[in-house]
Amino acid sequence: MIISVSGPHGTGKSTYAARLAKALRIRHVSAGSLFRRIAKEKRISLEDLGKKALEDSSIDKLVDERTIAEADEGNVVVDGQLAGWILKDRSDLRIYLTAPEDVRLERIARRDKVSLQEARAQTEQRESVQRERYLRHYGFQVEDRSLYHLILDTSLGSIEDTAKVLVSAGVMVRRAKREPGGNRRNLK
C-alpha cells in the first residue's frame, strides 16, 4: 500500500503522515525532510535551496528519485509538497491537506520558533519560488487538486480527530485493495 500526503506548508503533512503510518503499521518517508537534509548538507537555508532548485532541476530530480524508490518498496506513507504528483501512478490513496493561511502561519511560527511576521515572509517567499519551480520543471500548478482522492482541512478538528479521518480512509483503501474484484479500479 502506498499513500501520499500533500499540501501547503503548515497543514500538518508530516504530523499526519507519521500518525497514519503508525496506525497502519507501515513506513513513513518525508520528501520535505530530504529537501531539508540537502539544505543542511549544503549549509544553506531552505529558501536559498529553493531558489537554487529553481535554476537547477537536478535538486528536485534527486528528491523525486529517492521518493519513488521509497514508494517502490511499498507499504509506505510519503509526505511532501509534490508527493501526490510524483506518485500519482503508484499511490493507492492520494491525500491533500489544507488549512486557512492564518492557521498555517501560526503553526509555522510555532514550529520554527519565529515571529508570525517572519513566518509569513519566509512562507510567502518559499511558496512563490516553489510555484514557479514546479510550473517550470514539471509543467503543473501545485494548487491543482484534481488528482487527489481526499482533501481535508486540518483546522476543522483536533489532531486526534483529523488523524482518525485519515486512518479511516487508509483502512478503507487497504480493505478495497485486499478484496478480490473490490472497488480497486475506482481508486486510481
Phi and psi in degrees as a GROMACS rama.xvg file:
@    title "Ramachandran Plot"
@    xaxis  label "Phi"
@    yaxis  label "Psi"
@TYPE xy
-125.451  124.574  ILE-2
-122.677  132.602  ILE-3
-110.407  142.338  SER-4
-126.002  115.527  VAL-5
-123.515  172.755  SER-6
146.848  170.145  GLY-7
-69.8072  170.316  PRO-8
-59.8063  139.79  HIS-9
84.6253  8.41806  GLY-10
-92.3268  -9.37833  THR-11
98.114  23.2576  GLY-12
-52.3086  -53.8179  LYS-13
-68.3235  -40.6994  SER-14
-58.7366  -50.7027  THR-15
-74.7909  -34.292  TYR-16
-63.1891  -41.2213  ALA-17
-64.4515  -42.7798  ALA-18
-65.7218  -40.0312  ARG-19
-64.438  -46.1976  LEU-20
-61.2983  -43.8761  ALA-21
-62.3748  -46.5154  LYS-22
-63.845  -36.0413  ALA-23
-90.2454  -3.88664  LEU-24
57.8873  47.9215  ARG-25
-130.045  171.571  ILE-26
-73.1281  159.857  ARG-27
-125.91  129.988  HIS-28
-128.695  133.708  VAL-29
-113.097  113.036  SER-30
-64.4943  -34.6456  ALA-31
-62.7085  -38.7329  GLY-32
-64.5449  -37.9727  SER-33
-63.1559  -44.0831  LEU-34
-62.2148  -42.3983  PHE-35
-64.1459  -37.7548  ARG-36
-63.7438  -40.5167  ARG-37
-63.0594  -42.5042  ILE-38
-60.6361  -43.3443  ALA-39
-64.6883  -43.9463  LYS-40
-59.7533  -37.8708  GLU-41
-85.492  -4.13925  LYS-42
57.2938  45.0356  ARG-43
-132.587  161.706  ILE-44
-72.3187  161.944  SER-45
-59.651  -39.7112  LEU-46
-60.865  -44.8667  GLU-47
-68.1828  -37.3332  ASP-48
-65.605  -38.4866  LEU-49
-60.3969  -43.5025  GLY-50
-63.4746  -41.8137  LYS-51
-64.207  -40.0079  LYS-52
-66.3446  -25.9805  ALA-53
-60.876  -37.7541  LEU-54
-92.1531  -25.1924  GLU-55
-120.931  96.3135  ASP-56
-66.796  -12.8717  SER-57
-65.0084  -25.5407  SER-58
-66.4947  -49.0145  ILE-59
-64.6977  -38.5155  ASP-60
-61.48  -39.4075  LYS-61
-63.024  -46.0824  LEU-62
-62.3327  -43.4457  VAL-63
-61.0608  -45.9278  ASP-64
-60.6903  -43.165  GLU-65
-68.3787  -37.3243  ARG-66
-63.5165  -46.6695  THR-67
-63.4993  -41.8046  ILE-68
-60.8265  -41.5659  ALA-69
-64.7971  -42.9115  GLU-70
-64.1611  -39.4449  ALA-71
-64.7395  -19.1972  ASP-72
-75.5686  -17.1034  GLU-73
79.8098  173.627  GLY-74
46.6594  65.1339  ASN-75
-150.986  147.79  VAL-76
-108.671  122.226  VAL-77
-112.555  125.025  VAL-78
-111.911  145.332  ASP-79
169.077  157.389  GLY-80
-50.5599  -43.6738  GLN-81
-106.119  7.54789  LEU-82
-53.977  -44.3953  ALA-83
-61.2919  -41.3803  GLY-84
-71.749  -46.9124  TRP-85
-64.6441  -34.8652  ILE-86
-106.545  18.004  LEU-87
-60.3751  -29.9732  LYS-88
-91.0746  -4.08604  ASP-89
-112.974  -29.8544  ARG-90
-79.7359  143.794  SER-91
-86.3147  -26.3466  ASP-92
-144.109  123.215  LEU-93
-112.375  117.657  ARG-94
-110.816  137.125  ILE-95
-120.228  120.491  TYR-96
-99.0166  143.942  LEU-97
-140.516  166.69  THR-98
-167.218  154.372  ALA-99
-58.6901  149.663  PRO-100
-56.1031  -42.4763  GLU-101
-63.2169  -36.6041  ASP-102
-67.9184  -44.9583  VAL-103
-59.8553  -44.937  ARG-104
-66.768  -38.4537  LEU-105
-62.2973  -42.3002  GLU-106
-63.8682  -43.9376  ARG-107
-64.1029  -44.0228  ILE-108
-60.1748  -44.0815  ALA-109
-65.4951  -46.4233  ARG-110
-63.1055  -45.543  ARG-111
-90.5508  -1.34676  ASP-112
55.1177  52.1572  LYS-113
-129.829  167.649  VAL-114
-70.1078  161.256  SER-115
-60.9127  -39.2179  LEU-116
-63.7169  -42.0885  GLN-117
-66.894  -40.8998  GLU-118
-60.5865  -42.1136  ALA-119
-62.7725  -48.6196  ARG-120
-62.3956  -47.0559  ALA-121
-63.9044  -43.6858  GLN-122
-67.6579  -44.0771  THR-123
-60.7515  -42.3103  GLU-124
-66.1528  -47.5399  GLN-125
-60.0779  -47.4934  ARG-126
-68.7834  -33.5757  GLU-127
-64.6945  -47.5474  SER-128
-63.7167  -41.4555  VAL-129
-63.3984  -44.1357  GLN-130
-56.8343  -45.768  ARG-131
-65.6954  -43.2941  GLU-132
-61.6091  -47.253  ARG-133
-65.8624  -39.5245  TYR-134
-66.0917  -42.7424  LEU-135
-68.4498  -46.9253  ARG-136
-86.0797  -28.5035  HIS-137
-116.737  -21.2783  TYR-138
79.8247  22.1801  GLY-139
-137.133  162.875  PHE-140
-97.92  121.851  GLN-141
-60.128  -22.1096  VAL-142
-74.7598  -11.1988  GLU-143
-67.7181  115.057  ASP-144
-102.383  8.07695  ARG-145
-64.3942  -20.1772  SER-146
-91.3814  -3.9879  LEU-147
-87.1405  144.278  TYR-148
-82.2493  -34.2334  HIS-149
-137.987  127.598  LEU-150
-119.175  126.299  ILE-151
-137.388  130.201  LEU-152
-83.4021  113.235  ASP-153
-77.958  -1.1065  THR-154
-89.707  -6.11488  SER-155
-72.5877  -28.5416  LEU-156
-145.389  -175.239  GLY-157
-69.7028  165.772  SER-158
-57.9849  -42.9003  ILE-159
-63.682  -46.4363  GLU-160
-66.3411  -40.3098  ASP-161
-64.9722  -41.8482  THR-162
-61.6133  -37.3052  ALA-163
-61.2181  -41.0803  LYS-164
-60.6962  -45.504  VAL-165
-67.4272  -41.6213  LEU-166
-63.506  -41.3068  VAL-167
-59.0984  -42.1176  SER-168
-64.211  -42.5649  ALA-169
-62.2583  -42.9069  GLY-170
-63.5707  -42.903  VAL-171
-60.0487  -45.4512  MET-172
-67.8977  -39.4645  VAL-173
-60.1006  -44.5931  ARG-174
-62.0528  -46.6652  ARG-175
-61.4807  -36.6392  ALA-176
-68.6844  -33.4421  LYS-177
-80.8086  -26.3633  ARG-178
-73.7179  127.307  GLU-179
-63.3725  127.521  PRO-180
68.3703  16.718  GLY-181
-67.1487  -165.762  GLY-182
-80.9012  22.6945  ASN-183
-54.167  -38.8571  ARG-184
-62.1956  -24.0763  ARG-185
-81.146  -9.84546  ASN-186
-87.299  -18.1864  LEU-187
